[in-house]
Amino acid sequence: MPIAKGVKVDVTKSQVKVEGPKGKLEISYKPEITIEVRDGLVVVSRKSDIGRIRALHGLYRRLISNMVTGVSEGFKKTLVINGVGYRAEKKGNSIVFSLGFSLPIEYPIPEGINIEVEQNTKVLVSSIDKQKLGQICSEIRSFRPPEPYKGKGVRYENEYVRKKVGKTGVK
């Protein structure tokens, strides 16, 4: 896979370090996989064709690709809050969610994650680490997942919530 401009990839015996304009990421890898940098490309190869090692080959190739993309461009996800009175608000180093419970949920923003609140109902989450970004978005969505009758709750921007017909629609 090609290395983007301004990104430096350093491969040691058991670690890959990627450094770019947005930050640094590193990952350790298993000895069954060989990783090297040649002519502006990161080359990932395997030592045998055993199924487990073939799976690791694809995994490390994608992880390194995501690291290069993350430190050069970054990743973003948008969460949409739907429901009467449901909203989010940024206070200092945490986000406060009002999702219909008796008390608001205060969520501290982890290091390496940038969260912005737009119009009280849109939460923009960005990071250089794709795995961490997905984990944080999943945690926020789990506070109040979208319900199938009215669609109220927290969902991803491009997520389709399949709605069910209620009791009165069955007649």
C-alpha positions as CSV (number, residue, x, y, z in Angstrom):
1,M,0.0,0.0,0.0
2,P,1.3,3.5,-0.8
3,I,2.5,5.9,2.0
4,A,0.8,9.3,1.9
5,K,2.9,12.5,1.7
6,G,4.2,13.7,5.1
7,V,3.8,10.3,6.7
8,K,6.8,8.4,8.1
9,V,6.6,4.6,8.6
10,D,9.2,3.0,10.9
11,V,9.3,-0.8,11.1
12,T,11.3,-2.6,13.8
13,K,11.5,-6.3,14.7
14,S,8.0,-6.5,16.2
15,Q,6.5,-3.0,15.9
16,V,5.3,-0.6,13.3
17,K,5.3,3.1,14.1
18,V,3.4,5.6,11.8
19,E,3.9,9.3,12.2
20,G,2.1,12.1,10.3
21,P,0.8,15.6,10.5
22,K,-2.1,14.6,12.8
23,G,-0.2,12.5,15.3
24,K,1.6,9.1,16.0
25,L,0.2,5.6,16.1
26,E,2.0,2.3,16.7
27,I,1.1,-1.4,16.6
28,S,3.0,-4.6,17.4
29,Y,2.7,-7.6,15.1
30,K,3.3,-11.3,15.2
31,P,6.6,-12.9,13.9
32,E,4.7,-15.0,11.3
33,I,4.2,-11.7,9.3
34,T,6.9,-9.8,7.6
35,I,6.5,-6.0,7.2
36,E,9.0,-3.8,5.3
37,V,9.1,-0.4,3.6
38,R,10.2,-0.3,0.0
39,D,10.1,2.6,-2.5
40,G,7.4,4.5,-0.7
41,L,5.3,1.4,-0.2
42,V,4.6,-0.7,2.9
43,V,4.9,-4.4,1.9
44,V,3.2,-7.0,4.2
45,S,3.9,-10.6,3.5
46,R,3.4,-13.9,5.2
47,K,5.7,-16.9,5.8
48,S,3.2,-19.7,5.1
49,D,-0.3,-20.3,3.7
50,I,-2.0,-21.6,6.9
51,G,-5.5,-20.2,7.3
52,R,-4.7,-18.4,10.6
53,I,-1.6,-16.7,9.2
54,R,-3.4,-15.7,6.0
55,A,-6.0,-14.0,8.2
56,L,-3.3,-12.2,10.2
57,H,-1.8,-11.1,6.9
58,G,-5.0,-9.3,5.8
59,L,-5.6,-8.0,9.4
60,Y,-2.1,-6.3,9.6
61,R,-2.4,-5.0,6.1
62,R,-5.7,-3.2,6.9
63,L,-4.5,-2.0,10.3
64,I,-1.4,-0.4,8.8
65,S,-3.5,1.1,6.0
66,N,-5.9,2.6,8.6
67,M,-2.9,4.0,10.6
68,V,-1.5,5.7,7.5
69,T,-4.9,7.2,6.6
70,G,-5.5,8.2,10.3
71,V,-2.3,10.2,10.7
72,S,-2.7,11.9,7.3
73,E,-6.5,12.6,7.1
74,G,-8.2,11.3,10.2
75,F,-11.5,9.6,10.7
76,K,-15.0,11.0,11.5
77,K,-18.4,9.7,12.5
78,T,-21.6,11.6,13.1
79,L,-24.2,10.5,15.7
80,V,-27.8,11.9,15.5
81,I,-30.0,12.3,18.6
82,N,-33.7,11.9,17.8
83,G,-36.5,12.4,20.3
84,V,-38.4,15.2,22.1
85,G,-36.2,16.7,24.7
86,Y,-33.2,14.5,23.8
87,R,-30.0,16.6,23.4
88,A,-26.3,16.8,24.0
89,E,-24.1,19.6,25.3
90,K,-20.4,20.0,25.7
91,K,-19.3,21.1,29.1
92,G,-15.5,21.5,29.6
93,N,-13.9,18.1,29.0
94,S,-17.1,16.1,28.9
95,I,-20.4,15.7,27.0
96,V,-23.7,15.8,28.9
97,F,-26.5,13.8,27.3
98,S,-30.2,14.3,28.2
99,L,-31.9,11.2,26.8
100,G,-35.1,10.9,28.7
101,F,-33.7,9.4,31.9
102,S,-34.2,10.9,35.3
103,L,-30.6,12.2,35.4
104,P,-28.4,13.4,32.6
105,I,-25.5,11.2,31.4
106,E,-22.1,12.8,31.7
107,Y,-19.5,11.2,29.4
108,P,-15.8,12.2,29.8
109,I,-14.0,12.8,26.5
110,P,-11.1,10.3,26.2
111,E,-7.6,11.4,25.2
112,G,-7.1,11.3,21.4
113,I,-10.8,11.8,20.6
114,N,-12.3,15.1,19.5
115,I,-16.1,15.5,20.1
116,E,-18.1,18.5,18.9
117,V,-21.8,19.1,19.4
118,E,-23.7,20.7,16.6
119,Q,-27.3,22.0,17.0
120,N,-27.8,20.0,20.3
121,T,-28.8,16.9,18.3
122,K,-25.7,16.2,16.2
123,V,-22.5,14.8,17.8
124,L,-19.4,14.9,15.5
125,V,-16.7,12.5,16.7
126,S,-13.2,12.4,15.1
127,S,-9.9,10.7,15.8
128,I,-6.8,9.4,14.1
129,D,-7.4,5.9,15.5
130,K,-10.2,4.1,13.7
131,Q,-10.7,1.4,16.3
132,K,-10.9,3.9,19.2
133,L,-13.3,6.1,17.2
134,G,-15.7,3.1,16.6
135,Q,-15.5,2.1,20.3
136,I,-16.4,5.6,21.5
137,C,-19.3,6.0,19.1
138,S,-20.6,2.5,20.0
139,E,-20.5,3.5,23.7
140,I,-22.4,6.7,23.1
141,R,-25.0,4.9,21.0
142,S,-25.5,2.3,23.7
143,F,-26.8,5.0,26.1
144,R,-30.1,5.0,24.2
145,P,-30.1,2.9,21.0
146,P,-32.9,3.8,18.5
147,E,-36.2,2.1,19.3
148,P,-38.2,0.5,16.4
149,Y,-41.6,2.2,16.9
150,K,-40.8,5.9,16.8
151,G,-37.0,5.8,16.1
152,K,-36.2,7.8,19.2
153,G,-32.6,7.4,20.5
154,V,-29.0,7.8,19.4
155,R,-28.1,6.5,15.9
156,Y,-25.3,6.9,13.4
157,E,-26.0,9.5,10.7
158,N,-26.3,7.0,7.8
159,E,-28.0,4.2,9.9
160,Y,-31.4,3.1,8.7
161,V,-33.8,2.3,11.6
162,R,-36.4,-0.2,10.5
163,K,-39.7,0.8,12.0
164,K,-42.4,-1.6,13.2
165,V,-46.1,-1.1,13.1
166,G,-47.6,-0.6,16.5
167,K,-50.6,-2.3,18.0
168,T,-53.1,0.0,16.3
169,G,-51.7,-0.7,12.8
170,V,-52.4,-4.5,13.0
171,K,-56.2,-4.2,12.7
